[in-house]
Amino acid sequence: MGTMTGEDPAADELETLVLRHKRRYTSKEVAALAGVPVYRARRFWRALGFANVEDDAPEFTDADVDALVSLLRLVSEDIFDERQAVSLARSLGRATASLAESQIELGVELLDRKGVLGPDRTRILRDRAHEILPELERLMLYCWRRQLAVSVGRVAQSPEAQSAPIAVGFADLVGFTRLSRRLGEQELAQLVERFEGRSADVVTAEGGRVIKTLGDSVLFVADSARDAAEIALRLVATHAGERTIPALRVGMAMGPVLARMGDVFGDTVNLASRITSLAAHDQILVDTRLATELQPSARFALLAVGPVAVSGFDNLDLFVLGRSPSAPPVGEIPRR
């Protein structure tokens, strides 16, 4: 945390436009205005993703005071306890940090294409901020509300959704590390963007949720075995048609998970990861529980393999998942 320059007027103006307020308070002053000790204010500050600053540095704005007061009010009015409020702050910090980084990357990429370098970048960003920032703010609020509505609807339709078994899948690019050594930075970035973008399109189109992407792999979940199977089959088919993307392998398991901070944990996640490592090129492997859920459907073909042993799991009966020859055709996911 710190001022952008102090010597570049355009940078200072841009920072003020982004923050909407000038920096004026120290850590102690913010804490005093919120009515809490400094250590407690800093706990929330760090949870939001910001580093501690010097005690006498005027780094904070009126908006920082308001944000701290809002978090504290959630605790004082018994909406959340302290731990939950800190977790909320941490999840907000992580999500918005990722958004901010991606938006700046896109802006810099656009300026690079136009040949804008050095101080001119800051000046152009400052001049465009008045029209860009309100649009981004509206889009982020809209998307958050839509996503919140989806999550609320899922819980409302199934009050037991938090403890119900779900399908967990990993889609992994084969030989990505070897390939990445041969590609330039720009080529590698383009490959990762295509893989992540098309994978996200497939997962969401079939009712699943992308939990996270790791460059060469995508972790996704689905509430039903059928949705998970459709996602996996479409992922393999979609990427198989792209010559610049390596072969894909998918591993899936079904069972309970611990959902926390937008991520998922537990034996089911670990099992899906282990199964993925056993899959061959363009192959989908699933565990017994997921295969059992799929067997009544005429849309899918299952071939038993195993038993196999992997770290932490002995004598696993696995199944290769495919599309049944008698299954009706399915529509295509639009390509990017």
N, C-alpha and C positions, 0 to 999 in steps of 0.2 A: 504494500500500500504506500502510495506517495504521489506527489504531484507529478504531472507528466514532464514538465521541463522547468518552469520558472523563468526561462529565458526566451521561449518561443511564444509570442502572443497568440498565434493561431492555435497552438496546442493548448494553451490555457483556456482560450475561448471554447475550444471543442470540449474540453473536460467539463467546463461549467454547463455547457449545453447538455451533455450526457447526464451529469449528476443533478442538474436543475438548481443546484445550490453551491455556494462557495464554501470551501473548507474553513472552519472557524473555531471548532472546539477541540480540546485535548481529550485524552482517554478519561481523565478524572472528571472533566466537565460534563462529558456525555453521561458517565455513570451517575454523577450528582443530579443532573437534570432528570434522569430516569428513576432516581431514588434507590439505587442499589450500589453495593460495593464494586470497586473496579474489577476484582477478580471474577465476579459474576457477569459483568458486562463483557469482559474478555472471553468468557466461556462461550457466550452466544456469538460473539464476533468471529472467533476461530471456527465455530460450527458453520457459520455462513461462508467460510472459505477464505477469510482474510487474515493476514499475518498481524501479530502484535506490532504496535508502533511505539516510539519513544513517548514517555509520559508527558513531555512538554511540547510535543509536536501537534500543531493545530490541523489535524488530518480529517476531522469529522464535520458533517453538515447537519442541518436540521432534519434531513431525511434519515440520517443514522439514528438520531434521537428517537424519531417517530417509530422506526423499525424495532428498536430495542424495547420501547414502551409497549408496542403491540405484542411482542413475544412474551413479555412479562405479564401482560394482561391475560393471556391465554392460561398462564399458571395461576395467577391470583384469583381468577374467576372459576377455577377448578375444571376448565375445559381439558387441559392436559396437565400432567405432572411435569416436574422439571426435566426429567430424563426424556420424556416424549417431546417436550418443546425443543430441547436441544437436537433431538433426532429430526424433527421437522425442519429446523434451521439448517441442519446438515444436508438433508435431501434437497432443499431449495438451493443451497449453495452449489451443490454438485451439478444439478440440472441447469441452473442459469450460467454457471461457468462454462459448461460445454456449449451452450447456446451462444454465449458471447464470443468464445473462441472461433466457432464455426462461422459466425457472421462476419467477424473481422477478417478471417481467412478468405472468405468469398469477396469481400470488399478489396482486399489487397490483390487478389487474383485478377479482378476486373481492372484495377488501376495498372497492374503489370501489363495486361494485354493492350492497354491504351498507351503504354510507354511513359506513364507518369511515375517519376522517381523523386526521392529526397523530400525536401520541404513542401514541394507542390502537393504531395499526398495529403499531408495534414490540412493544407489550405482547402483542397477540394472536399475533403471529408467534413470540414467545418462548414463550408458553404452549402453542402447537401444535407447536413444533419437536420435542419429544420423540417425538411420534407420526408426524410428517411425514418427518423426516430419515431414519430407518431404512428407511421404505418407498421413498423416492427412491433411497437408496443401493442397495437390493436390485434395484430396477428397472434402474438404470444398469449394474450389474454383469451382470445377466441379459442386457440388450440388447447390451452389449459382447461377451459370450461368444458370443451367437447370431450377431452380425455377423462376429466372428472366425472362427467355424465356416464361415460362408458363403464368406469369402475363402479360407480354407484349402482348402475343398472345391473351389473353382474352380481353384486352382493344382494341387491333387492330381489332378484329372480331366484337366487339360491343362497339363503342365509347361511348354509353350511359350506359355502364356496371356499372359505379360508382353510378349511380342513379337508376338503374333498380331494381325492387323488387327481392329478393332472398328468398330461403327457409332456415330457421334457425332451427336447431334441438339440443335437449339435450338428451343424452342417460345416464341414471342414474341407478346405482346398488341399488337394494332395500335391505334395512337392512344392509348396509355396516358398519355403525358406530357400531352397535351391534356385527357384526361379527368381526370387527377389534379388539374388546376388548378380544376376545377369541384366537386370533392368535398370534403367536410369531412374532418378527420383520422380520425374514427371510421369513416366510410363507406369511406375509402381503405384503412384497416387491414383492414376486413372483406373488401373485394374482394381484396386481396392474400392474405389468409389462405385464402379460398375457392379462389383460383386455385392457390396453391402446394399446398394440401392435396389437392385433387382431382387435380392433375397428379402429385403424388407417388404417390397411390393407383394411378393408371393405370400409371405407369412400373414400379412395383414388382410390380404384379399380373401384368404381362407379362414379368417376368424381367429388367427393366432396372435401372439404378442411377441415382439422382439424384446428380449431382456437386455442383451448387449451384443456388440460386435467387437471382434478382436483382430481386425485386419484380414486374417485368413480363416476366420470361423464366425459363425453366428449361433448364439444360444437363443432358442425360442421355446415357448410353451403353448399348449392348447388345452382347452377344457375337456375335449373328447378325443378318444383314440382315432375316430374317423377324420376329424379335422387335422390331427397331427399327420395321419397317413397321407392325406391329400397334399398337405404342405410339403412333406418330404418328397413325394413323387414329382410334384411340380418343380421343386427346387432342382432336382437332378435333371429333369427334362429342360428346364429353362437354361441352365448353365451349360448343358451338353451342346446346345445349339450355338454357343458363343466360342469361337475358335481361340480367342485371346485369353480365355479363362481356363485354368487347369481343371482336371476332373474333380468331381465332388464326391465326398462320402458322408453318409448320414448315420448317426446312431440315436436311438430313442428308447426311453424307458417310461413306465407309468407307475405313479405312486404318490405318496404324500411329499410335500416340500415345505420348507420354511420360507415364506416370502418376507423380505425385509429390505426397506430402502430401495425398492424397485428391482431388487435382485432376488434370486432363489438359491436355496442351500439345502443340503441333506443328501442322504444316500441315493435317492432317485437321480439327482443331478450328477453325482459322482459316477453312478452306474451308466448313465447315458454317455458321459464323457469316455469311460472305459470302452464301451461298446463301439463308439465312433472310431477309436484307434484300431479296432479289429476289422472294420469294413474295407472292402476292396474298392477300386475305382468305380465311380458311378453306382455304388451299391448302398442299400439301406438295410441296416440291421436293427431289429427290435427285440425287446425282452419278452418273456413269456406272458406277463400280465397284459401288455399292450396287444400282443398277438391274439390272446384269448378274446379280448374285446372286439377285435377285427374279424375273427373267424366267421361269424354269422353273415357278414356282408359279402355279396357277390361281386363287389367292386374290386376286391383285393385278392392277390395270390400270396400265399405264405409257404416258404420252404424251410423246413427245420434243419438247423445245423447245430453242432455241439454234441455233448456238453464241452464247454471251454472254461478255462480258468484265467482270470486276470487279477491284478493286484487288488486285494480287498474283497474279491468275490470268487467263490469256488463253484465249479460245476454249473455254469450258466447254460441254460438251454436258450439258444437264440434262433431267430427266424429272419430269413431274407424276405423283404417286402417288395412286391411288385404289383403292377396293374393286372387284374384278371383279363384274359383274352375276351371274355364275354361282357366286360363292362362297357356301358355306353360311353361315347366320346364326351370329353369335357371341354369347356371353352378355354381359350388361351388367356394367360395373364398378359396385358399389354406390356411391351418392352419399352425400356427407357431409350 
